[in-house]
Amino acid sequence: MKHKKPTITFIENDSPIIQNSIPVKMLIVCSFSCIFGIVLMAALSHYLLMAVFICITICLCITSPQFAAGKISIETACLAPMLLLCFLYTPLSWFTFDGLLGCTPYLSILFITIIVLTYYHRFQIIILSLYGILMLGLTIYWLITWPGVRNIEQISNILIAYVFTVTLNVLIIEAIKRKNLDINKHITDLSLRDDLTGLLNRRAVTQVFDKLEGKFKKEGTEYAVVMMDVNKFKSINDIYGHTLGDSVLKNMATSIKNSIRPEDYAFRFGRDEFLFLFPSVNKRTALEICERIEADLQNIQGYAFPLTVSKGCALRSESTSATETLDLADQLMYKSKRSKNTDENLIKGSTAR
């Protein structure tokens, strides 16, 4: 039976984390809110605020098609409208609607919530910090220039309630985001792992290949592709049963984990086939890693047969594409397997004579 060559299909995004749909929904809500804001501000004759909503709508009309076409990320599409709302609409609204006693503090809580939901990590902290400085400056200016009679107790209660609400919102949303990220990471990790061996499965192959291929093309970073399978595995299953065959695969996976480097990738590619991707190596280093795996296998006890493997190793620079490199490693593995079968037949023939 002719062996079917393995194939890989590259993907655009190598991140395994499930994409968050919240920013997409917010982008849609923002579009409708801007239309409502334009109509409302026009009716109230607040034309500067109406102009801000018009600018945001124009930004949405420019960025939304680019996001839909895959040219920019959803975070980038949300960035311009978010900056206009925070750093242009907020101060204009503050002076239009009586500062701390108007609607702006409540709107700012909404904007802060949107920032926390939409953005992650360092950029989120930068926007929140700058927005916090803006709100503090507006509050101080309002307290200094407010012409009305100052009710210290009322102002203190408003400020305490505002700070408490903002802090509580941020903490709760951040906790929910962390929990969702942990759940997504766990689900993704399970979907990319082989149940029996714990190694990466074929779903993860394209993601890792795409990552290494990108570095090879941009930086010239070499990587090795190794195909390896267990010799006589079908006979092991037929003679000793699938339970023992599963035990062989588990021990094989243990030897692999003990032998590869932290930066290496190991996959269960087929029934008894394993694929390795070794970043930043030459042929000698790749073969040394394979030899460590084979040496570790020899230390496994409890089987009535020798546990051996066949392997094929190819460097990315030896082929014109990642797919060809994988095919070459596969061909070399089967060449090694045929060679070992021939040697065994010669030994058997010599013994019979």
C-alpha positions in Angstrom: 0.0 0.0 0.0 1.4 3.4 -1.0 2.0 5.7 1.9 -0.1 8.9 1.8 2.1 11.9 2.2 1.3 14.2 5.1 0.1 17.7 4.3 -0.1 20.9 6.3 -2.2 24.1 5.8 -0.9 27.3 7.2 -3.2 29.6 9.2 -2.9 33.4 9.6 -3.0 33.5 13.4 -0.8 31.3 15.5 -2.5 32.2 18.8 -4.5 29.3 20.3 -6.6 31.5 22.5 -10.3 31.7 21.5 -11.0 35.2 20.0 -13.1 37.4 22.3 -16.3 38.6 20.6 -17.0 41.4 23.1 -15.1 44.1 21.1 -17.1 43.2 18.0 -20.4 43.6 19.8 -19.2 46.9 21.3 -18.3 48.1 17.8 -21.8 47.4 16.6 -23.4 49.0 19.7 -21.1 52.1 19.3 -22.3 52.6 15.7 -26.0 52.7 16.8 -25.1 54.9 19.8 -23.3 57.4 17.6 -26.4 57.8 15.4 -28.6 58.3 18.4 -26.0 60.8 19.9 -26.0 62.8 16.7 -29.8 63.1 16.7 -30.0 63.9 20.4 -27.2 66.5 20.5 -28.7 68.2 17.4 -32.1 68.3 19.2 -30.4 69.9 22.3 -28.3 72.3 20.1 -25.0 70.9 21.5 -23.2 71.1 18.2 -19.7 70.4 19.4 -20.8 67.2 21.0 -22.7 66.3 17.8 -19.5 66.9 15.9 -17.7 64.4 18.1 -20.3 61.8 17.3 -20.0 62.5 13.6 -16.2 62.1 13.8 -16.6 58.8 15.6 -19.1 57.6 13.0 -16.7 58.5 10.2 -13.9 56.5 12.0 -16.3 53.6 12.2 -17.1 53.8 8.5 -13.3 53.7 7.8 -12.2 51.0 10.2 -15.1 48.6 10.1 -14.6 47.6 6.5 -10.9 47.2 7.1 -11.6 44.9 10.1 -14.1 42.9 8.1 -11.4 42.5 5.4 -8.9 41.2 8.0 -6.5 44.1 7.4 -6.7 45.4 11.1 -7.6 43.8 14.4 -10.8 44.5 16.3 -8.8 46.3 19.0 -7.3 48.7 16.3 -10.8 49.3 14.9 -12.1 50.3 18.3 -9.1 52.5 19.1 -9.9 55.7 17.3 -13.6 55.8 18.5 -12.5 55.0 22.1 -9.9 57.8 22.1 -12.4 60.3 20.8 -15.0 59.3 23.4 -12.5 59.5 26.3 -10.3 62.4 25.4 -12.5 64.7 23.4 -16.2 63.9 24.3 -15.5 63.6 28.0 -14.1 67.1 28.5 -16.6 68.7 26.2 -19.4 66.9 28.0 -17.9 67.9 31.4 -18.1 71.6 30.6 -21.5 71.3 28.9 -23.3 69.3 31.6 -22.1 70.9 34.9 -19.1 68.8 35.6 -19.2 66.6 38.6 -22.9 67.2 39.1 -23.8 66.4 35.5 -24.0 63.2 33.5 -20.2 63.0 32.6 -19.1 61.0 35.6 -21.7 58.3 34.7 -20.6 58.4 31.1 -16.9 58.0 32.1 -17.8 54.9 34.1 -19.3 53.5 30.9 -16.1 54.5 28.9 -13.9 52.9 31.5 -15.9 49.7 31.3 -15.5 49.7 27.5 -11.7 50.1 27.8 -11.4 47.2 30.3 -13.6 44.9 28.2 -12.0 45.8 24.8 -8.3 46.0 25.6 -5.8 43.8 27.3 -2.5 44.0 29.1 -0.2 47.1 28.8 -2.2 49.2 26.4 -5.3 49.0 28.6 -3.3 50.2 31.6 -2.0 53.2 29.6 -5.4 54.3 28.4 -6.9 53.9 31.9 -4.1 55.8 33.5 -4.3 58.7 31.0 -8.1 58.8 31.4 -7.8 58.8 35.1 -5.4 61.7 35.0 -7.9 63.6 32.7 -10.8 62.9 35.1 -8.8 64.0 38.1 -7.7 67.2 36.4 -11.3 68.0 35.3 -12.5 67.4 38.9 -9.9 69.6 40.5 -10.6 72.4 37.9 -14.3 72.1 38.6 -13.9 72.3 42.4 -11.7 75.4 42.0 -13.9 77.3 39.5 -17.4 76.1 40.5 -19.4 79.3 41.1 -22.1 77.7 43.2 -22.3 77.3 47.0 -20.0 74.3 47.9 -21.7 71.6 49.8 -18.7 69.7 51.0 -20.7 66.7 52.2 -22.5 66.3 48.9 -19.3 66.7 46.9 -17.5 64.2 49.1 -20.3 61.6 48.7 -20.3 62.0 45.0 -16.5 61.6 44.7 -16.5 58.5 47.1 -19.4 56.9 45.2 -17.6 57.6 41.8 -14.3 56.2 42.9 -15.9 53.2 44.5 -18.0 52.4 41.4 -15.1 52.7 39.1 -12.8 50.5 41.2 -15.5 47.9 41.7 -16.3 47.8 38.0 -12.7 47.4 37.0 -12.0 44.7 39.5 -15.1 42.7 38.6 -14.5 42.9 34.9 -10.8 42.1 35.2 -11.7 39.0 37.3 -14.2 37.9 34.7 -11.7 38.4 31.9 -9.0 36.4 33.7 -11.4 33.6 34.4 -12.6 33.6 30.7 -9.0 33.6 29.5 -8.1 30.7 31.8 -11.1 28.7 30.6 -10.3 29.4 27.0 -6.7 28.5 27.5 -7.7 25.2 29.2 -10.2 24.3 26.5 -7.7 25.2 23.8 -4.9 23.2 25.5 -7.2 20.1 25.7 -8.2 20.4 22.1 -4.5 20.6 21.0 -3.4 17.6 23.1 -3.5 13.9 22.3 -5.6 12.1 25.0 -3.3 9.0 25.2 0.2 10.5 25.1 -0.3 14.1 26.3 1.7 15.3 23.3 0.4 17.9 20.9 -1.9 16.6 18.2 -2.4 17.3 14.5 -4.6 20.3 15.2 -1.5 22.1 16.6 0.8 21.2 13.7 -0.2 24.1 11.4 0.0 26.7 14.2 3.6 25.7 15.1 4.7 25.3 11.5 3.3 28.8 10.7 5.3 30.3 13.6 8.6 28.6 12.7 8.1 29.3 9.0 7.5 33.0 9.7 10.8 33.2 11.6 12.6 31.3 8.9 11.4 33.7 6.2 11.9 36.9 8.2 15.1 36.1 10.1 16.5 33.0 8.4 16.1 30.9 11.6 16.7 27.3 10.7 14.5 24.5 12.1 14.4 20.7 11.7 11.5 18.4 10.9 11.7 14.9 12.2 9.3 12.0 11.5 9.5 9.0 13.8 7.4 5.8 14.2 7.5 2.6 16.3 8.8 -0.4 14.4 6.5 -3.4 14.1 3.7 -1.6 15.9 1.0 -3.4 14.0 2.5 -6.7 15.0 2.7 -5.6 18.6 -1.0 -4.7 18.6 -1.9 -8.0 16.8 0.1 -10.3 19.0 0.0 -8.6 22.4 -3.3 -6.5 22.2 -4.1 -2.9 22.0 -3.7 -2.3 25.7 -0.1 -3.1 25.5 0.2 -1.2 22.3 -1.2 1.9 24.1 1.4 1.3 26.8 4.1 1.4 24.2 2.9 4.7 22.9 2.7 6.2 26.4 6.3 5.1 27.2 7.3 6.5 23.8 5.8 9.8 24.8 7.6 9.7 28.1 10.9 9.1 26.4 10.2 12.0 24.1 9.4 14.4 26.9 12.5 13.4 28.8 14.8 13.9 25.7 13.6 17.0 23.8 14.5 20.6 24.8 12.0 23.0 26.4 11.7 25.0 23.1 11.1 21.9 21.0 7.6 20.7 19.8 6.5 17.0 19.8 3.3 15.8 18.2 1.5 12.5 17.9 1.0 12.7 14.2 -0.7 9.4 13.5 -1.4 6.0 15.1 2.3 5.3 15.9 3.9 8.2 14.1 5.4 11.1 15.9 6.5 14.5 14.5 9.1 16.8 16.0 9.8 20.4 15.2 13.2 21.6 16.5 13.7 25.4 16.3 17.2 26.9 15.8 19.1 23.7 15.2 21.5 22.1 12.7 21.3 18.5 11.4 23.8 17.3 14.0 21.8 18.7 17.0 18.5 17.4 15.6 20.0 13.9 15.3 21.5 14.1 18.8 18.0 14.8 20.2 16.6 11.8 18.3 19.5 9.6 19.6 18.6 10.6 23.2 15.0 9.5 22.6 16.2 6.1 21.2 18.6 5.7 24.2 15.8 6.4 26.6 13.6 3.8 24.9 16.3 1.2 25.5 16.0 1.7 29.3 12.3 0.8 29.3 11.7 -2.6 30.8 8.8 -5.0 30.8 8.3 -5.9 27.1 9.1 -9.2 25.5 10.3 -7.5 22.4 12.8 -4.7 21.6 11.3 -1.2 21.4 12.9 0.5 18.4 12.0 3.3 16.1 12.6 4.6 12.5 13.2 8.2 11.9 13.7 10.8 9.1 15.2 14.2 9.7 15.2 17.2 7.3 16.2 20.8 7.7 13.9 23.5 6.4 16.8 24.9 4.2 16.9 21.5 2.4 13.5 22.2 0.7 11.7 25.0 -0.9 8.7 25.0 1.4 7.6 23.7 4.8 5.4 21.2 3.1 8.3 19.8 1.1 10.4 19.6 4.3 7.7 17.5 6.0 7.4 15.3 3.0 11.2 14.8 2.9 11.4 13.8 6.6 8.5 11.4 6.0 10.3 9.8 3.0 13.5 9.5 4.9 11.7 7.8 7.8 10.1 5.2 5.5 13.5 4.7 3.8 14.9 4.0 7.2 12.1 1.6 8.0 12.5 -0.3 4.7 16.3 -0.6 5.4 15.7 -2.1 8.8 13.2 -4.6 7.5 15.7 -5.6 4.8 18.4 -6.1 7.4 16.0 -8.2 9.5 15.1 -10.4 6.5 18.9 -10.9 5.7 19.5 -12.0 9.3 16.6 -14.4 9.3 17.8 -15.9 6.0 21.3 -16.3 7.2 20.1 -18.0 10.4 17.9 -20.4 8.4 20.9 -21.6 6.3 
